[in-house]
């Protein structure tokens, strides 16, 4: 038997090496041979041994790890999918051997190996834990107390697995939250990436508890005493500058956790609201200047890194989007209306800043005008900051109604003053604030028409009329035409203005005009 096992192992080594061969026919034959070897008892065991063997070539090990991952997905379940060959199901002895070998891979110095091993372990656990793998959480706790590699590996398991916890969460929940807090809090010991994973696990745990644990007392037993101090540390984490101890990714994960607790655990989170809002507001306002210079106007090079660890620029955008998602959540909750009302003018002002057209969007729409139509109709697939900020503004309008008017007028006045100063100073991008402001004004037609004494619509439309003379962008001119079409049935129109709008619209469709302007003008003359 031992001799046969050695022969099978040797055959697997040879066929796996052939799969890495650049010759297509050699690879095809090797795949066919491995498909036959899959029926042998040692197939999964040998793949596990290769995966964790650090003396072997990394590409060879990665191939084995991916094949093992697929093998677990296909063959571990006792009741396979219909049409599946039951003889491929992993036998009990092989399962024990694989579960003994695999945890070694959580300590591997290569992150890709750790990730695939973690996924396979979590997949196995979904079938075997706790009845047939009672020692799993002892293994995870040991890994969490190890080095940076093992901590990362263990947390990858937990990220994949905690969503599936059910009744057992009462036993392991307190341990998980205690360990991930220990890791998050130890900023001088663990990397920012590892600490970000700790918050991901907290998010998974919070969702699991809210889904599976009905008893409020049981929930309290899981969360106390760790969650209150964890909450305070996360709030503090929002103010830590990016660098050795923080990143956009970490702040995004913290924001997700806070949003989850605000929406799903309001009784617990409400006591922290006064501490949560200031750093979030600070982030939103501080990032606005960077966002405008780097993304909206591209007047400065991005200082953010793009490397093997990830794309900081994408993380920057993700964090801003997450801030808006958080704001969306609290704006819709009546108990937080007072907190929002206190900053409503500033909030509207900052939202309009984020609603500006980016250089990338302007270039994309010029090349493909249909993309402009899709994005403006909110049917595009891109989840942009412009659209997200606009959505939050619409929610504010729904929730705050007449309180919006005076705040909106004040915020709008500030934007016009700044934009006019930029235009007079020769800055090229002044028109973007005008365009974003018009988009905002046009979004509340009924409200403004019903309250003309609070919002001077006639004066504003004169401002739009004046803006049509500036030939700086088809998007500004198009937005002027759009807002005139939006308010065409109000009493601010006179014959002169109407003729001017029609003439401008018709001239905007002439052959020499940009295609995107012709599309815009054609759309809005029909509204």
C-alpha positions in Angstrom: 0.0 0.0 0.0 2.8 2.4 0.9 4.6 1.6 -2.4 1.4 2.3 -4.3 0.9 5.6 -2.5 4.4 6.7 -3.3 3.8 5.9 -7.0 0.6 7.9 -7.1 2.3 10.8 -5.3 5.2 10.7 -7.8 2.7 10.6 -10.7 0.9 13.7 -9.3 4.1 15.6 -9.0 5.0 14.8 -12.6 1.5 15.8 -14.0 1.4 19.0 -12.0 4.8 20.0 -13.4 3.5 19.3 -16.9 0.5 21.6 -16.4 3.0 24.4 -15.9 4.5 23.5 -19.3 4.0 26.2 -22.0 3.1 23.5 -24.6 -0.7 23.2 -24.9 -0.8 19.5 -25.8 1.4 18.6 -22.8 -0.9 20.6 -20.5 -4.0 18.9 -21.9 -2.6 15.4 -21.4 -1.6 16.3 -17.9 -5.1 17.6 -17.0 -6.6 14.3 -18.3 -4.2 12.3 -16.2 -4.9 14.3 -13.1 -8.6 13.9 -13.6 -8.0 10.1 -13.4 -5.8 10.5 -10.3 -8.6 12.4 -8.6 -10.3 9.1 -7.9 -7.4 7.9 -5.7 -7.6 8.2 -2.0 -4.5 10.4 -1.6 -5.3 13.0 -4.2 -6.4 15.8 -1.8 -3.8 14.8 0.8 -1.0 15.2 -1.7 -2.3 18.5 -2.9 -2.4 19.7 0.7 1.2 18.5 1.3 2.5 20.3 -1.8 0.6 23.4 -0.9 2.3 23.8 2.6 5.7 22.6 1.5 7.8 25.8 1.5 10.8 24.0 -0.1 9.0 23.6 -3.4 8.6 26.2 -6.2 6.0 28.8 -5.4 4.2 28.5 -8.8 4.0 24.8 -8.3 2.5 25.2 -4.8 0.0 27.8 -6.0 -1.2 25.5 -8.7 -1.7 22.7 -6.1 -3.5 25.1 -3.7 -5.9 26.2 -6.4 -6.6 22.6 -7.4 -7.1 21.7 -3.7 -9.5 24.6 -3.3 -11.6 23.3 -6.3 -11.4 19.7 -4.9 -12.8 20.8 -1.6 -15.6 22.7 -3.3 -16.5 19.8 -5.5 -15.9 16.7 -3.4 -16.2 17.5 0.4 -20.0 17.5 0.8 -21.6 14.2 1.8 -24.6 14.9 -0.5 -23.1 16.1 -3.8 -24.9 17.9 -6.6 -27.1 15.9 -8.9 -25.1 14.1 -11.6 -21.9 14.1 -9.5 -19.8 10.9 -9.3 -20.2 9.9 -5.6 -16.9 7.9 -5.8 -15.1 11.3 -5.8 -16.4 12.2 -2.3 -13.5 12.6 0.1 -13.4 9.6 2.5 -13.2 10.2 6.3 -9.5 9.3 6.6 -8.5 11.7 3.9 -10.6 14.4 5.4 -8.8 14.0 8.8 -5.4 14.1 7.0 -6.2 17.2 5.0 -7.6 19.0 8.1 -4.4 18.2 9.9 -2.1 19.4 7.1 -3.9 22.6 5.9 -3.6 24.8 9.0 0.2 24.9 8.4 -0.5 27.0 5.4 -2.0 29.8 7.5 1.6 30.5 8.6 3.0 30.6 5.1 5.0 33.8 4.2 3.2 34.0 0.9 -0.1 35.9 1.1 -1.6 34.1 -1.9 -0.9 30.7 -0.4 -2.4 31.8 2.9 -5.5 33.2 1.2 -6.3 30.0 -0.8 -5.6 27.9 2.3 -7.9 30.1 4.4 -10.6 29.8 1.8 -10.4 26.0 1.8 -10.4 25.8 5.6 -13.5 28.0 5.8 -15.2 25.9 3.1 -14.4 22.7 5.0 -15.5 24.3 8.2 -18.9 25.1 6.7 -19.5 21.3 6.5 -17.5 19.9 9.4 -17.5 22.5 12.2 -18.3 22.0 15.0 -19.2 18.3 15.1 -16.4 16.9 13.0 -13.7 19.6 13.6 -14.1 20.7 17.2 -10.4 21.8 17.4 -10.8 24.4 14.6 -11.2 27.4 16.8 -8.3 26.3 19.0 -6.2 26.3 15.8 -7.5 29.8 14.9 -6.8 31.2 18.3 -3.3 29.8 18.2 -2.8 31.5 14.8 -4.1 34.8 16.1 -1.5 34.7 18.8 1.3 34.0 16.3 3.2 36.2 13.8 1.9 38.6 11.3 1.5 35.8 8.7 -0.5 33.5 10.9 -2.7 36.4 12.2 -3.5 37.3 8.6 -4.2 33.7 7.7 -6.5 33.2 10.6 -8.4 36.4 9.9 -8.9 35.4 6.3 -10.6 32.2 7.6 -12.8 34.3 9.9 -13.8 36.8 7.2 -15.0 33.9 5.0 -16.5 31.9 7.8 -18.2 34.1 10.5 -21.2 34.9 8.2 -22.1 31.2 8.4 -22.0 30.9 12.2 -25.3 30.1 13.8 -26.0 28.7 17.3 -22.2 28.3 17.8 -21.7 32.0 17.7 -22.7 32.1 21.4 -19.6 30.1 22.2 -17.1 31.6 19.8 -18.4 35.2 19.4 -16.8 36.6 22.6 -13.5 35.0 21.7 -13.5 36.4 18.2 -14.4 39.9 19.2 -11.8 39.9 22.0 -9.0 38.7 19.6 -9.8 41.0 16.8 -9.9 44.0 19.2 -6.5 42.9 20.6 -5.1 42.9 17.0 -6.7 46.2 16.0 -5.6 48.0 19.2 -2.0 46.8 18.8 -1.1 49.3 16.1 2.6 49.1 16.7 2.6 45.3 16.4 0.4 44.6 13.4 0.3 46.2 10.0 -2.5 48.5 8.8 -3.6 45.8 6.4 -3.9 43.2 9.2 -5.8 45.7 11.4 -8.2 46.4 8.5 -9.0 42.7 8.4 -9.8 42.8 12.1 -12.5 45.4 11.4 -13.8 43.2 8.5 -14.2 40.3 10.9 -16.0 42.6 13.4 -18.4 43.5 10.6 -19.0 39.9 9.8 -19.5 39.1 13.5 -22.0 42.0 14.0 -24.0 40.8 11.0 -24.0 37.3 12.2 -25.1 38.2 15.7 -27.9 40.5 14.4 -29.1 37.7 12.0 -28.8 34.6 14.2 -29.0 35.8 17.9 -32.5 36.9 18.8 -32.1 37.3 22.5 -30.9 40.8 23.5 -29.2 39.3 26.6 -27.3 36.9 24.5 -26.2 39.7 22.2 -25.0 41.7 25.2 -23.1 38.6 26.5 -21.3 38.4 23.2 -20.4 42.0 22.9 -19.6 43.0 26.4 -17.2 44.0 27.7 -15.1 44.4 24.5 -17.4 46.2 22.1 -17.7 49.5 24.0 -14.0 50.0 24.2 -13.7 48.7 20.6 -16.1 51.4 19.5 -14.1 54.2 21.2 -10.9 53.0 19.5 -12.6 52.9 16.1 -13.8 56.4 16.5 -10.3 57.5 17.4 -9.0 55.6 14.4 -10.9 57.9 12.0 -8.7 60.8 13.0 -5.3 59.0 12.7 -3.3 60.3 9.7 -2.5 57.9 7.0 0.9 56.2 7.3 2.2 53.5 9.6 -0.9 53.3 11.7 -3.8 54.1 9.3 -5.0 54.1 5.7 -8.0 54.9 3.6 -8.8 51.2 3.6 -8.8 51.0 7.4 -11.0 54.1 7.7 -13.4 52.7 5.2 -13.8 49.5 7.2 -14.4 51.5 10.4 -17.1 53.5 8.6 -18.8 50.3 7.5 -18.8 49.1 11.1 -20.2 52.3 12.4 -22.9 52.4 9.7 -23.9 48.9 10.5 -24.2 49.6 14.2 -26.1 52.9 13.6 -28.7 51.1 11.4 -28.8 47.6 13.1 -27.9 48.4 16.7 -29.3 52.0 17.3 -29.7 51.6 21.0 -26.1 50.7 21.5 -24.7 53.2 18.9 -26.9 56.2 19.8 -24.7 57.0 22.9 -21.7 57.4 20.6 -23.3 59.7 18.0 -21.9 62.9 19.4 -18.4 61.4 19.2 -18.9 59.8 15.8 -20.1 62.7 13.7 -17.2 65.2 14.3 -14.4 63.0 12.9 -16.6 61.9 9.9 -17.5 65.5 9.2 -13.8 66.4 9.5 -12.9 63.6 7.0 -15.5 64.7 4.5 -14.4 68.4 4.5 -10.6 67.6 4.6 -10.9 65.2 1.7 -12.9 67.6 -0.4 -9.9 69.8 -1.2 -7.8 66.7 -2.2 -10.7 65.3 -4.2 -11.2 68.5 -6.2 -7.5 69.0 -7.0 -6.7 65.3 -7.8 -9.9 63.9 -9.2 -12.2 66.7 -10.2 -9.8 69.1 -11.8 -6.6 67.0 -12.0 -4.5 70.1 -11.2 -2.3 68.0 -8.9 -0.7 64.6 -9.3 -2.2 61.9 -7.1 0.1 61.3 -4.1 -1.4 57.9 -3.6 0.5 54.7 -4.2 -0.4 52.0 -6.7 1.5 48.8 -5.8 1.1 45.1 -4.9 -0.6 46.1 -1.6 -3.4 47.8 -3.5 -4.5 51.1 -5.1 -4.6 53.9 -2.6 -6.4 56.1 -5.1 -9.3 53.6 -5.3 -9.2 53.3 -1.5 -9.5 57.1 -1.3 -12.6 57.1 -3.5 -14.1 54.1 -1.6 -13.7 55.9 1.7 -15.5 59.0 0.4 -18.3 56.9 -1.0 -18.6 55.1 2.4 -18.8 58.5 4.2 -21.8 59.4 2.0 -23.4 56.0 2.6 -23.0 56.7 6.4 -24.6 60.1 6.0 -27.4 58.6 3.9 -28.2 56.3 6.8 -28.3 58.8 9.6 -30.2 61.4 7.5 -33.1 59.0 7.2 -33.2 58.3 10.9 -35.5 60.7 12.8 -33.6 60.5 16.0 -30.6 62.2 14.3 -32.4 65.0 12.7 -31.2 67.5 15.3 -27.6 66.7 14.6 -28.0 67.1 10.9 -30.0 70.3 11.1 -27.2 72.0 13.0 -24.8 71.5 10.1 -27.3 71.6 7.2 -25.9 74.6 5.4 -22.4 73.3 5.5 -23.5 69.9 4.5 -25.3 71.1 1.4 -22.3 73.2 0.5 -19.9 70.3 0.8 -22.2 67.9 -1.1 -22.4 70.3 -4.1 -18.5 70.3 -4.1 -18.5 66.6 -4.5 -21.2 66.8 -7.2 -18.8 68.4 -9.7 -18.0 66.8 -13.0 -14.5 65.1 -13.0 -12.0 65.5 -15.8 -12.3 61.8 -16.4 -16.1 62.0 -16.7 -15.9 65.0 -19.1 -13.4 63.2 -21.3 -15.4 60.0 -21.2 -18.6 61.7 -22.2 -17.0 63.6 -25.0 -15.8 60.4 -26.5 -19.1 58.6 -25.9 -22.1 60.9 -25.5 -24.3 57.9 -24.8 -22.4 57.4 -21.6 -23.3 60.9 -20.6 -27.0 60.0 -21.1 -26.7 56.8 -19.1 -24.9 58.5 -16.2 -27.2 61.4 -16.1 -30.2 59.2 -16.1 -28.6 57.2 -13.3 -28.6 54.0 -15.4 -24.9 53.8 -15.9 -22.9 51.0 -14.2 -20.4 53.4 -12.6 -21.0 54.2 -8.9 -19.6 57.7 -9.0 -19.1 60.1 -6.2 -21.1 62.7 -8.2 -24.2 60.5 -8.3 -23.8 59.4 -4.7 -23.5 62.9 -3.4 -26.5 63.9 -5.5 -28.5 61.0 -4.0 -27.7 62.2 -0.5 -28.8 65.7 -1.4 -32.1 64.3 -2.7 -32.6 62.4 0.6 -31.9 65.7 2.5 -34.6 67.3 0.5 -37.1 64.5 1.3 -36.3 64.5 5.0 -35.9 68.2 5.8 -38.3 69.9 3.3 -38.7 73.6 4.1 -35.7 73.6 6.4 -33.7 73.1 3.2 -34.6 76.4 1.6 -32.7 78.9 3.6 -29.7 76.6 4.1 -29.7 75.9 0.4 -29.8 79.6 -0.5 -26.9 80.4 1.8 -24.8 77.4 0.5 -25.5 78.4 -3.1 -24.5 82.0 -2.4 -21.1 80.9 -1.1 -20.5 78.7 -4.1 -21.4 81.5 -6.6 -19.1 83.9 -4.8 -16.2 81.5 -4.9 -16.8 80.4 -8.5 -17.0 84.1 -9.7 -13.7 84.8 -7.9 -12.1 81.8 -9.5 -13.4 82.9 -12.9 -12.1 86.4 -12.5 -8.7 85.0 -11.4 -8.5 83.0 -14.6 -9.0 79.6 -13.1 -10.1 77.1 -15.8 -12.5 75.0 -13.8 -14.7 77.6 -12.1 -17.7 76.5 -14.2 -17.9 73.1 -12.5 -19.3 74.5 -9.3 -21.9 76.5 -11.4 -22.9 73.3 -13.2 -23.2 71.3 -9.9 -25.2 74.1 -8.3 -27.6 74.2 -11.2 -28.0 70.4 -11.0 -28.9 70.8 -7.3 -31.4 73.7 -8.0 -33.0 71.8 -10.8 -33.5 68.8 -8.5 -35.9 70.7 -6.2 -38.2 72.4 -8.8 -41.4 71.9 -6.9 -40.0 73.1 -3.6 -38.4 76.2 -5.0 -41.5 77.2 -7.1 -43.7 76.8 -4.1 -41.5 79.0 -2.0 -40.3 81.8 -4.2 -40.3 84.3 -1.3 -37.6 82.2 0.4 -35.6 81.3 -2.7 -35.3 84.1 -5.3 -35.9 82.0 -8.4 -36.1 85.0 -10.7 -32.7 86.2 -9.7 -31.2 82.7 -10.0 -32.6 82.3 -13.5 -31.0 85.6 -14.4 -27.7 84.1 -13.2 -28.2 81.1 -15.4 -29.0 83.4 -18.3 -25.7 85.2 -17.8 -23.8 81.9 -17.5 -24.9 80.9 -21.0 -22.6 83.4 -22.6 -19.5 81.7 -21.2 -18.1 79.3 -23.8 -16.0 77.3 -21.4 -17.7 73.9 -21.5 -20.5 72.1 -23.3 -21.5 70.7 -19.9 -22.1 74.2 -18.4 -24.1 75.3 -21.4 -26.0 72.1 -21.5 -26.8 72.4 -17.8 -28.1 76.0 -18.4 -30.4 74.6 -21.1 -31.5 71.8 -18.8 -32.5 74.1 -15.9 -34.4 76.5 -18.3 -36.3 73.4 -19.6 -37.0 72.3 -16.0 -38.5 75.7 -15.1 -40.1 76.5 -18.4 -43.6 76.5 -16.9 -42.8 79.0 -14.1 -43.5 82.8 -14.2 -39.8 83.8 -14.3 -39.9 83.4 -18.1 -40.5 86.3 -20.4 -40.5 86.5 -24.2 -36.9 87.7 -24.4 -35.5 84.9 -22.2 -37.6 82.3 -24.1 -36.3 83.4 -27.4 -32.7 83.5 -26.2 -33.0 79.9 -24.8 -34.5 78.6 -28.0 -31.9 80.3 -30.1 -29.1 79.0 -27.9 -30.6 75.5 -28.0 -30.9 75.5 -31.8 -27.3 76.9 -32.3 -26.1 74.1 -30.0 -27.2 71.5 -32.4 -25.2 72.9 -35.4 -22.7 70.7 -37.1 -19.6 72.4 -35.7 -20.6 72.0 -32.1 -19.3 69.1 -30.0 -21.4 65.9 -30.3 -22.1 65.8 -26.6 -23.5 69.3 -26.6 -25.8 68.4 -29.6 -27.0 65.4 -27.6 -27.7 67.5 -24.5 -29.4 70.3 -26.4 -31.6 67.8 -28.3 -32.6 66.1 -25.1 -33.5 69.2 -23.2 -35.5 71.1 -25.9 -37.9 68.1 -25.8 -38.5 68.2 -22.0 
